[in-house]
Amino acid sequence: MPPYGEPDWSAPGATATPAPPAGMENVNHGVANQAPSKDRSKLWQNLISVLLMGLSSAMVALGVLTMLDNLSGPQDFAEYFIAIYLIFFATLLFFYELMWWCTIVPMNRLIRKNFGFIYKVRGKALYMIVIACLCIGIDSNILGKNNWLKWVAGIGWMATGIFIVFATFAAPTVFANYNSPTAGFPGSDPVEQLNETV
């Protein structure tokens, strides 16, 4: 015989756990019947994508206005280069986000080949922070009454970039199922894969 007596499982009906008090047998403590939490990561990704498309449009408008306002006053050629960069970088991000909704194969190949860093969440966020600095660097005297657009676009890009970087560390489940566009690359099309196996 073991020194501590017989274990609970050896005798049917015997248990060391006391019976619950009368009237407490059917109380639900909420542990076993909790509803599973909904996965809202796709919703967050969609909202961020729409926000980025709007911010990209604001930055393109800022670049165009900078060029037009620079024509009307004393011309500063450095501002033309900044405006061209703003338009280019904002268009690049806009088309990347557009491909997230409907993929354009030739454009996807071109962007992924030359700007592959924006296909990762943190790479895209750091890209946004750097471009926001470029946006805020536009001379306020050239923009005149349109100076507010510089701050809206610049702070919007900076804040969104910082938020995305913060979210990847604080709430990694938001981007856990993030899939960048892969159309046009080997192995990305299920029909193509089926044709290769046949």
C-alpha positions, 0 to 999 in steps of 0.5 A: 500500500502506498504511504499516502493512501489510495489515489482518487482515481483508483476508487470510483466515486471517491474524490478529494475535491469537495462538492460545491455548496448547495445551489452553486452546482449550475452557476456559470463562471463565464470561463468555459462559455466565453464567446471567441473574440472576432478577428478584426485584423482585416478590418484594421488593414482595410481602414489603414489602406483607405487612409493611406490612399487618402494621404497619398492623394493629399500629398500629390495635391501638395506636390502639384500646388507647390509646383504651381505656387512656385511658378507664380513667385520667385522660383526656387528650383529645389522646391521643384525637385521636392514637389516631384519627389512628393508626387512620385513617392505618394503615387508609388504608395497609392498604387501599392495600396490600390493593388491591395484591392485589385492587383495590376500584374505589370505594376506589381512586378515593377514596384516589387522589383524596385521598391520591395521594402514597402511590401513589409509592414514595417518597411512601409511604415518607415518609408512613410515616416521618411517621406513625411519629413520631406513633406514638412520640409517644403518652404511655407512661403511658397505655399502661402494660403495652402500651407495647411495642406503641408501640415495635414499631409506631413503630420498624417503620414508621420502619425500613420507611420508611427502608429503602424510601427507601434502596432506591429510591436504592441498588437502584432495580431493586427498584421499577423495575416497581412499578405502583400500583393503577389500576382505576377510572380511564380507560384502566386496564381492558383490556376497557374499552379494547377496548369503546371501540375497537369 
